[in-house]
């Protein structure tokens, strides 16, 4: 008997049938594209050249379309860091933010993480994308 690997001479596949394997030893779908299975490298609904995951949008797609209210609300004092759960209720709403450094501004949050918040900050003339750590926020109020 000769030691030939992986199969004895003249045989192209395993000597017995393996469930789900064609006798040729080729995987189903293999060979349509060299070294690639059908659909490999793309997500459903994604066109070539797109660099986003399904359902992901650019930040600008969530920007508010009108200016914030023209008033500045009264600050409520908070001695503790802002909890992500508390500010999550302000998602996609006009929110006034007071930072610990004394700055304050209108904000339109679109994302709340465990330690940060991101969205759009009103500059006085337009919305710009902005993010900050929750521990930098002294207090907030959403409308």
C-alpha positions as CSV (number, residue, x, y, z in Angstrom):
1,X,0.0,0.0,0.0
2,X,1.3,3.5,-0.8
3,X,1.1,6.5,1.5
4,X,-0.6,9.0,-0.7
5,X,-2.2,12.1,0.8
6,X,-5.0,13.1,0.9
7,X,-6.6,10.4,-1.2
8,X,-5.3,7.2,-2.9
9,X,-4.3,7.6,-6.5
10,X,-7.1,8.0,-9.0
11,X,-9.7,9.1,-6.4
12,X,-10.8,12.7,-6.3
13,X,-12.7,12.7,-3.0
14,X,-13.2,10.7,0.2
15,X,-13.6,7.0,-0.4
16,X,-17.0,7.1,1.2
17,X,-19.8,9.6,0.9
18,X,-19.8,12.3,3.6
19,X,-23.2,13.9,4.4
20,X,-23.7,17.2,2.5
21,X,-20.5,16.8,0.5
22,X,-20.5,16.2,-3.2
23,X,-18.3,13.3,-4.2
24,X,-15.9,15.7,-6.0
25,X,-14.6,17.1,-2.7
26,X,-15.6,20.6,-3.6
27,X,-17.7,22.7,-1.3
28,X,-21.2,23.8,-2.6
29,X,-20.9,27.2,-4.3
30,X,-17.2,27.1,-4.5
31,X,-15.6,27.7,-7.9
32,X,-18.1,30.4,-9.1
33,X,-15.5,33.1,-8.2
34,X,-11.9,32.0,-7.6
35,X,-11.4,31.7,-3.8
36,X,-14.7,33.4,-3.0
37,X,-18.1,32.2,-2.1
38,X,-21.2,34.0,-3.5
39,X,-21.9,37.3,-1.7
40,X,-18.7,37.2,0.3
41,X,-17.4,40.7,1.3
42,X,-20.8,42.4,1.1
43,X,-23.6,43.0,3.5
44,X,-27.2,42.6,2.4
45,X,-28.4,45.7,0.7
46,X,-24.8,47.1,0.4
47,X,-23.5,48.2,-3.0
48,X,-19.9,48.0,-3.9
49,X,-17.9,50.9,-2.5
50,X,-20.2,51.6,0.4
51,X,-18.3,51.7,3.7
52,X,-21.1,51.4,6.1
53,X,-22.8,48.6,7.9
54,X,-26.6,47.9,7.3
55,X,-28.7,50.5,9.0
56,X,-25.8,52.8,9.7
57,X,-26.3,56.4,8.7
58,X,-23.9,59.4,8.5
59,X,-24.3,61.8,11.4
60,X,-25.5,64.5,9.1
61,X,-28.6,62.4,8.3
62,X,-29.8,62.9,11.9
63,X,-29.2,66.7,12.1
64,X,-32.1,68.9,13.1
65,X,-33.6,71.0,10.3
66,X,-34.5,74.1,12.3
67,X,-32.8,76.2,15.0
68,X,-33.3,75.4,18.7
69,X,-35.6,77.5,20.9
70,X,-34.6,81.1,21.3
71,X,-34.6,81.1,25.2
72,X,-32.0,79.9,27.7
73,X,-33.6,77.8,30.5
74,X,-32.8,78.1,34.2
75,X,-30.1,75.7,35.3
76,X,-30.9,73.0,37.7
77,X,-28.0,72.0,39.9
78,X,-26.7,68.5,39.9
79,X,-24.0,67.3,42.3
80,X,-23.4,64.0,40.6
81,X,-22.2,62.9,37.1
82,X,-24.9,62.5,34.5
83,X,-26.2,59.0,34.1
84,X,-26.5,57.6,30.5
85,X,-30.1,56.4,31.4
86,X,-31.2,59.9,32.4
87,X,-30.0,61.7,29.2
88,X,-31.2,58.9,26.9
89,X,-34.7,60.3,27.3
90,X,-33.5,63.4,25.5
91,X,-32.4,61.6,22.3
92,X,-33.6,63.5,19.2
93,X,-34.9,66.4,21.3
94,X,-33.7,69.9,21.8
95,X,-31.6,69.8,25.0
96,X,-29.9,72.5,26.8
97,X,-26.5,71.4,28.3
98,X,-24.4,73.0,31.0
99,X,-20.8,71.8,31.2
100,X,-18.7,71.7,34.4
101,X,-16.3,74.3,32.8
102,X,-19.1,76.9,32.7
103,X,-20.0,76.6,28.9
104,X,-23.6,76.1,28.0
105,X,-25.4,75.5,24.7
106,X,-28.3,73.9,22.8
107,X,-27.6,70.3,21.9
108,X,-29.5,67.7,19.9
109,X,-28.3,64.3,21.1
110,X,-28.4,61.4,18.6
111,X,-26.3,58.8,20.5
112,X,-25.8,57.9,24.2
113,X,-23.1,55.5,25.2
114,X,-22.0,54.3,28.6
115,X,-19.6,57.2,29.1
116,X,-20.4,59.7,26.3
117,X,-23.0,61.5,24.3
118,X,-22.9,62.7,20.7
119,X,-25.2,64.7,18.5
120,X,-25.4,68.3,17.2
121,X,-24.4,71.5,19.0
122,X,-25.9,74.8,18.0
123,X,-23.2,77.4,17.3
124,X,-25.6,80.3,17.1
125,X,-25.8,80.0,13.3
126,X,-25.8,76.3,12.5
127,X,-25.7,72.8,13.9
128,X,-22.3,71.1,14.1
129,X,-21.5,67.5,15.1
130,X,-20.3,67.3,18.7
131,X,-19.6,64.7,21.3
132,X,-18.5,64.8,25.0
133,X,-17.9,62.6,28.0
134,X,-20.9,62.4,30.4
135,X,-18.8,63.4,33.3
136,X,-18.1,66.8,31.7
137,X,-21.9,67.6,31.9
138,X,-23.0,69.5,35.0
139,X,-26.7,69.4,34.1
140,X,-29.1,69.3,31.2
141,X,-32.7,69.9,30.4
142,X,-34.6,68.6,27.3
143,X,-37.6,70.0,25.6
